Amino acid sequence: MQGETRYGFMNNTTLTFTERQKSWLTLAALWLLLMALAGLRPLSVPDEGRYGEIGRWMLISGDWLTPRLDGLPFFHKPPLLYWLEAISLTTFGVNELALRLVPALHAGLMLIALYLGVRTVSTEVMARRAAIMLGTSLSFLVGGQYVNHDMLVATWISIAIGCFAFSLMMPVPHAGLARLGFLACALGCLSKGLIGIALPGMVILVWLTWNGPFKKILSLPWLSGLALFFAVALPWFVMAQRTYPAFFNYMFVGQQFSRYTAASYNNLQPWWFYLMVLILLLFPWVFFAFAQIRNRCEMTLNRAWWRLCWVWILVILVFFSIPHSKLVGYILPVMPPLAFLAALGWQHSMAHRPWAGRWLAGICLVNITMALVIVLKVGGVTQSSRTEDIAAVLACAAAPTDTIYVTGAYPYDLPFYAQFSKPMVILDNWPWLRQQAGDGWQRELFEGANFDAVAAQVLQPLDILAQVAQTPGHWLVARNKTTPPGWALYHQGAGWSIYRAGLPAKSPEPAQHKGLRGCTHQGNS
C-alpha cells in the first residue's frame, strides 16, 4: 500500500496525499515554475528571434510547407518547432510566452517520461527524486524555456530510447512500446533531422551489444514500426524536395553532414566542452551521478538499466564531442539518465542522513535562485543587441504598406515584436558576401534566396539607400552611431536607431494612420 501524508486544517478536516499524488503535484509545480520563469525575459537573439519569427511568419503567410526568415526559405532545420509555434501563437497571441510554451511542453514531457520510467524500474520515492533533480536544474528551468529545436529533439530522443529499452527488456519485445519508439524517432526527425533516429538507434545497438541478447532486436515490429515512422516523418521532406529540387542536398549534406564534419562553422570548442556543460546544466546533482560509475547498484537497480544509463550518456556525449562546432543545447538528451543516476547516488550517499531532506530542499532552492538570476539579468546584458525598444516605436509610427530597410546587421527580433506583415529589405554588398561571408546571418539569408528568386528581392545593394531616402513611407533600421546621408533620425534605442525618409524627424502622423499590429499603445490588436 502506498504511503500517505496527512495535513490537518483548522476545521479539523484532513487532506490525504498518497506518494503518487505527491509526485504528480511536484511535477506540476516544477512545470509551473518553468512557465513563470519563461515570462520574465525578452527574446534572446539570434536564436529566439530567428526561430520565433519563422513560426510567426508561417502563421501570417499561411505557408506551412516552407519555413521562412524575412520571407526567404530557411531550411536549416525541419518544421515541427515552427508548426507548433504557429498553433501556439494562434491560440495565445503573438508574445514570448506563447513561443516558449512549445519547448516548455516538451521539457514537461521529458520530466514525466523520466518519472514514469524510473517509477517502473525503481521506487516512487526514487522517481520523484530524479524528477526533482532534473526539474530544478538549469537544463530544465532555462533550457526548457529556450526557443530553439534542442529541447524538442532531446525529448523525442529520450522517449524513443526509453520505449525501445522497455520493449526489449520484456521476455518478448512489446510491440506497442516499440511502435511508440518509432513514432518518437519520427517526431525527433521532424524536430532536428537525422539525429532523431540515429542517436536512439546507436544507443540501443551499443546497449544490446553490451547487455544482450542482441538477437532480440530482430523481434521488434519492424514492418509496422517503419511504416509508422515513414508515414509521420517522410511527407514533409518529400513535399519540400518536390517544391525545391536542391532541398535534400542543402539540408542533409550541407546542414547535417557538413556541419558535423567541417571545422569552418561557428562555436568551435575543445573536446572536453560538454563535460563542463554537464556540470553547469545539472549542478550539483551531476556529481552524485558520477559517483555511480563505480557503484553498479546491484541492490537497488537491475544491472541492465544501469548499463543503459551509461551507454545513453556516453554514446551521445562522444557523438557530439567529435565535431569542432559545439552548442550547449546539443547535450540535453543525456539529462534524463544523468538525473536517474544522480537520484541513485543521493540514495546511497545522502538519503540515510538525518538532514538529507533539508539538504535536498536547500540545494533545490539554490538552483531555482540561480535560474531566476539568469532569467532576470539576461535582458539587461543583451539590451544593446535586441530591438524590442525600437520595435515598440516603429510599430506605431509605420503603416502596414511602408517599407523597412535594414543595414549593418540583422535585427532578428524586430519583425516579431513589431509584427511586420511584409519582409524587411536587407541592404549589403551581396555579391561580395556570397564569396566571403562566414557562418553568419548574411549566409542564412543569401542561401535562402537561392531557393526563391522572387523572395530574393528583399536582398538589395547598399547604393539604393540614397535613392529611397527622400521617398515617404520608407524607414531605415541600423545600429547606433550610423549616419546615413539623407535620412532623418526618428528614434534612438539602446543599440539600434530608426531613421525616416522623406519627412523631418518625428513629424506628426496623418490622422488615419493606425500603425502595425505590434503597436500596443494606440489600441491596435
N, C-alpha and C positions, 0 to 999 in steps of 0.2 A: 504494500500500500504506500502511496506517495506521502511524503512528509507534508505537514501543514503548518502555516504561520497564521496566528490569530491576532487581530488588532481590536482592542476594546475601545468603545466610544462612550461619551457622557450619557447617552441614552440607554446604556447597557446592552446595546446590540453588539454582535460580534461579526466581523468580516473575516472570512477564511480564504486564504490563498493556498492552493497546492503548489508544490515546487514547479510544476509545469506552467501554471499560471504566472508565477513569479518570473519565469524565464521569458514568457511572451510579453509581459509588461516591461521587462528590461529591454528586450529587442525594440519594442515600440518607443520607449524613452530615448534610446540611443539614436533611432532614426529621426525622431522629432528634434533632438539636439542638433543633428546634422542639418536639418532643414532650417533651424533657427540661425545657425552659423552661416548658412548659404545666403541668407537675406541681408547680410551685414556688409557686403563689399560690392564694388562695381565690377564690371567685366575686366578681366586681365587680358592684356594684349601681348603677343598677337593671337594666341590660341583661342581664347574665349570669344574675342571679337570676330575672328575669322569663322569659326565653326558655328557660332550663334547666328551670324548674319547669313550664312548659307542656308540654315534652317528657316530663317525669316523670309529669305528670297524665294525659297521653294514654296512657301505658303502664299505669298502675294502673286507669284508668277503662275502658279498652278502647274508648273512643270515638275512632276515628281520623279521623272527619269534622270534628269541631268542636274547634279549639284552645281551651283554657280556662285562664284565670287565676283562681285561687281559685274554681273551679267555674263561672265566668262566661265566656260566649263571648268570644273575643278575636280579632277579625277585622282587625287592623291589617295583617297580612302573611299570605300563603299558607303552606301547611303543610309544605313539603319539609324545612325545618330540624327541625321537631318530629317528623316521621316518622323521620328518620334518627337523631335523638337517642333516641327510644324504642327503636329497634333496638339502638343502641349501649349504652344502659342495661340492656337485657335481656341483652346479651352480656357486658358487663364490670362490671355492678353500678352502683349509684347513687353516683357520685363525679364530681368535677370533670373528671378526665382523660377519662372516658367521654363527657362533653358536648363537651369540646374536640377530641375525635377527629374530630368532624364538620367543623368549619371547617378543621382541620389537614389532613384528607384532601383537601379542596378546594384548599387552598394548595399541597399537594404536586402535585395535578393541574395547577394553573396553572404550577408550576415545570417539570413535564415537558412541558407543551404549549409553553412558551416555548423550552425546549431543542430539542425536535423541529422547531419552526418555524424557528428560527434556523439549525439544522444544515442544513435543506433549502435555504435561500436563501444561506447563507454557508458558514463552515467549522466543523469540530468544535471547534477552539480558541475561536472566537468564540461558539459556542453555549454552551460550558462557562463562559466568562467572563460571559456575560449571565446564566446561571443563578446563578452565584456572587454577582453583584451584586444580583440580586433576593433570593436566599436569605440574604444577610447584612444585608438592610435591615430597618428596623423594620416596614415594611409586611408582611413575611413572618414575622419572628420574634415580633412582638407582634400585628399584625393577623391573622396566620394562626392564632392560638390563641384569638381573642376570640369568645365565643359570641353571635353575632347573625347576621343574614341577609346581611351585607355581603360576606364572603368568598365565600359561595356564589354570589350573583348576579354578582359580579365575575369569578369563574372561568368561569361559563357564558357570560357576555357575551364574554369574551376568546376562548373556544373557538369560539363562533359566528362572530365576526369572522374569526378565522383560517381556519376551514373554508370560509366563503364566499369569502374572498380567494384561497385556494389553488385553489379550484374555478374561479374566474373568471380566474385567471392562465393557465390552460391554453387551448390553441387552441380546444378545445370544452369548455365547462364540465363538470367532473367531477360526475356525478350523485350518486355515493356520498358525496363530501365535502359537497356541498350539503345532502344529507339529514341528515348529521351536524350541519350548521349549524342546520337546522330543529329537530332534536332538542335541541340545546343551548339554543336560544331557548325551547323548551317548558319545559325544566328551569329556565331563568332566570326565566320567568313564575311557576313554582311556588315559586321561591325568594323573589321580592320583587315580583311583579306585572308591570305593563305595560312597565317599563324593560327587562325581559328580552328583549323583541322590538323595542322602539322604538329602543334605543341601537345594537344591531348594524345595524338597518335604516338608521338615519341615517348611521352611519359608512360603510357600504358605498355608499350612494347618493351621498354627497359625494365619496368616493374615486373612484367611477366617473365622476362628472361632471368631476373634475379630470384623472384619468388616462386614462379612456376604454378601449375603446369602450363607451358606455353601453348600447348595444343588446344586449350580451352578457347582461345581466340577464334578458332575455326567454327565454334558453336554459336557465335553471335549471329543475329538475324541480318546477315549482310545484304540480302536482296531487298527486303523491306526497309532496312535502315538506310541504305544508299539511295533508294528511291525517295524516301522522305527528305534526305539531305539535299538531293538534286532538285526536288520539287520546290524547296524553300530557298536554297542558295543560288541556283543557276539562272532563273528567269531574268533578273536584273542585269547580270553580266552579259547574257545573250542579247538582250534588247539594246544595251549600251554599245555592244560591238556592232550590231546591225546598223545603228544610227551613226556611229563614229568608227570607221574601219581601223583607225590607229589606236583604239582604246586598249585592247589586250596588251599590245606591246608597251604602251605607256604605263599602264597600271602594274602589270605583273613583272615586266622586265625592268622598267625604269624605276617605279616606286617601291617594288618589293625586293627583287633580287639585287638590283644595283645599290640600293640604299643599305642593304645588308652587307655587301661585299666591298663597296668602294670606300676610300678614305677621303673623299673630296666634299663630304657634306658637313653641315654644322654639328655642333655639340660633340666634338672629339673629346673622349675621356679615356683614362687608363683602364686596364683590365680589371682592377680592383674597385672600380667606381660603385658597382652595385652592392658590394659588401658594406660600404659606408651608407648607402641609401637604405639598406635593410635596417641598420641600426637607427637611422633617423625616422623611418616610417613606422617602425614597431617598437620604438623606445618606451620603456626599458624591457618590455616583455621578451624581446628577441634574445636577451641573454639567458633567460630561462629555457628558451628553445635550444640554444646552442649547448646547454648542459645535457640535453638529451642525446647528443652524439654518442656518448659512451654508455648511457643508460638505456637499454633496449626495452624497458617497461614490460618485462615478461609477466609481472604480477598484475598489471592493470590494462594491458593492451595486447591484442593479438599481434605477433611479430610482423605479419603481412601488412598490417596497417601502418606500423612504424616504418617499414621499408617503403611503402607507398609515399608517405610524407616526405622522406628524404630524397627519393627519386624525383618526386614532383618538384621539390625545391632545387635540387642540383641540376636537373636537365634544363629547366627554364633559366636558371642563373647562368649556366655555361652558354646556353644558346644566345642570350642577349649580351654576354660579355665578349663574345667573339668580334662583333662589328666595332669599328672605330667610333661610330656615332652612337651615343647613348643618351637616353632621356629617362628621367625619374619614373614616369608612369609605366614604362615598359615592364617593370618588375612586379607590378601589382598582382599578377596571377599567383604568386607564391605566398601571399599573405594568409589565406585560409590554413594551409598546412603548418605554417610557422606559428599561427595563433594556437592551433591544437597542440603542437609540441610545447609551446610556452605554458599552456594550461597544465600539461602533464608535468613539466618541470616545476611549476609552482606547487603542485600536489606533493611532489617528492621532497622539496626543499623548504617549503614555507607553510603549507596547509596545517601542519600539526602544531605550529607555534601559537601561543596564546593570543598574540596580537595580529595574527595573519589577516583577519577580516579588516582591521583598521588600516593595516599597511596596504592592502589591496585598494581600499576606498581612497586612501591618500594619494597613491600613485595615479589612480584614475582622475582625481581632481587636478593633479599637476598636469597631466596630459591634456585635459579639457582646457585648462588655463592657457597652455602653450598654443593650442589650436585657436583659442579666442584672440590671443595677442596677435598671432599671424594674420588672422582674418581682419582684425581692426587696423593693423598697421599697413597692410599691403596697399590700401588705397592712397595713403599719403606718400609712400615710397614711389609709387608708379604714376603719380599725378601728372607729371610733365609729359609722359608718353601717351596718355589717354586723351580722348577728345570729348568726354561726357559733358564738360563745361561749355564748350563751344557748340556742341550739338543742340543743347537747350536753346541757345540764342539763334542758331541758324534755322532750326525747325520753325521758329515763329517768324523769322524775317523772310525766308524764301517761300516762293509759291511752288506748287506741285510741278508747274511747267518749267521752272528755272533750271539752269544747268550748273552743276557744281564741278569745278575744276580742282585738281589736286596736283601739287608739285613738291618734290623734295623727299617725300616719304609716303607711306600708305597708312591712312587712319583707319585701322581695322574696325574699330568700334563705332565710328561716326555714322555709317548707314543704319546700324541697328538702333542707336539712340534717337537719331533724327527721323527714322522711318522713311527713308527715301523711297520713292516709287519708280525711280529710273536710275540707271547706273551713273556713277561719277565718271568724269573724263580725266584720265591719268596722263599727265604730261611728263615726258622724259625723252632722252635720246635712245629710242628703242632699237634702231639698227646696231648701234654700238653695244648696247646692253645684251643683245642676243649673242654677241661674240664674247663678252667679258663678264657678264653677271655671274655671281656665285649662287649659293643656295639661299636665296632671299626672296623678298616679296616681288621683286621685278620678275624673277623666273616663274613664280607662281602665276603671274598674270600673262606673260607672253607665251608660256606653254599652253595655258588655257585658250589663248587667242588662236593657236594653231588648229584647234578643233572647230572653230566657228568664225568664219570670215566676217559675218555681219556683226556679231558681238565684238569682234576685234576692233571696231571703230572707236571704242572707248579709249584705246591707246593712241595718243596723238603726240606729235612733236612739240618741243618747247616753244618753237617760234610762233605758234598760233596764239600764245599768251598775249602778245601785244595787239594782235588783230581783234580779239574779243574784249579788250579792256574797256572800250567805250560803248559796248552794247548792253543795254539794260537787260536784266534777267539772268545775268551771269555772276557767279560767285567763285572766289578762289580760296582754297584752304591750304595753308602752308605752315611750316614750322616757324616759331617766333624768330625775330630778327631778320626775316626775309623782307626785302624791299622791292617788290615787283613794280616796274615803271607803268604808270597809267592806272593803277588800281588804288582805290581808297580804302584805308584801314577801317573796318567796320567794328571789329571786336577782337580783343586780345585775351586769350586764356592762359592757363598755366604753362602750356607747352606749344599750343597751336594758335594761329590767328586766322580771322576771317577777313577777306577783302571783297569789296563790291565794285562792280563795273558800271560805268555809265552815269552814276549819281554820286553826289557828295556823301561822305561818311555819315551814317546814322540819319539819313533822310527819312521823313515820315512815310509810312506805307500808305498806299491807296486804301480807301475805306472798305473796299470789297475784299481785300486780302485776308486770307484765313490761315496761311501757313501750312506746314506739313503735319502729318499725323503724330509726329513726335513732339509737337508743341503742346504743352500742358497748361500754361497759364492763360492761354486765350480760349480755353474751353474746348479745344479740339479733342476728338477721341483718338 
